[in-house]
Amino acid sequence: MDIALAIFSIVWVWICFLMIPFGLPGNWLMAASALLAIYGEEASYTPLILLLSAATIAELFEALLGGKMAQSAGASKAGMVGSFLGALLGGFFLTFLVPIPIVGTVAGACLGAFLGAVLFEALFTERNADSKNLAHIGLAAATGVLFGRLMKVTFGAVGAIYWTIVAVEAYF
């Protein structure tokens, strides 16, 4: 890897890292940049495999944690689905509620998970759910989404640091 490619790839993975809190596929783009490491005289698949694995695990944490925490608070499958869909839509459509980059997106995703879990529980379950129980389920879903997003950012930071080390070692 020549110095220009090393510098570009380091800058690129940190840009990818900054995309993650916005709900963009930064971990996946970071893993795709590891394709650069498999070209050349001393090709190594290790960075690609590690970054793809980290991206997969981070996505699973983010996608499942909100629903699982809602389930642990007593949500049905409908509430879990509502939490997932609400987080997805809330991160996109409710970001404007807090007009601070990153904070608004996370807040929108958490609020969306809360509303989605509560709405789906209220609409699609047969049981007589009281408002206290629904609020508890919604709060658990929002907390799960927050922790899932934090896990995704953590995996992204580790991936960016790892790639920076790989690029520096490849050049120097």
NORJOFEN-V815350 format. One line per field, one symbol per residue. phi: phi as a letter, one per 30 degrees, with the letter a starting at -180 (. if undefined). psi: psi as a letter, one per 30 degrees, with the letter a starting at -180 (. if undefined). burial: I if it has 16 or more other ideal C-beta (glycine too) atoms within 10 Angstrom, else O. A space follows every 50 residues. Layout:
phi=???
psi=???
burial=???
This chain:
phi=.ddddddedddddddeeddeddidddddddddddeddccjdcdbdeeddd ddddddddddeddcdddddddddjdddddddddddddddddccceddbdc eidddddddddddedddddddddccdddcddddddddddddddddddddd dddddddddddedddddddddc
psi=kleeeeeeeeeeeeeeeffeffglheeeeeeefffefgkaeikkfeeeee eeeeeeeeeeeeefeeeeeeefggkaeeeeeeeeeeeeeefefgefejhk keeeeeeeeeeeeeeeeeeeeeegkfljklfeeeeeeeeeeeeeeeeeee eeeeeeeeeeeeeeeeeeeee.
burial=IOOOOIOOIIOIIIOIIIIIIOIOOIIIIIIIIIOIIOOOOOOOOOIIOI IIOIIOOIIOIIIIIIIIIIIOIOIIOIIIIIIIIIIIIIIOOIIOOOOO OIOIIIIIIIIIIIIIIIIIIOOOOOOOIOOOIIOIIIIIIIIIIIOIIO IIIOIIOOIIOIIIOIIOOIOO
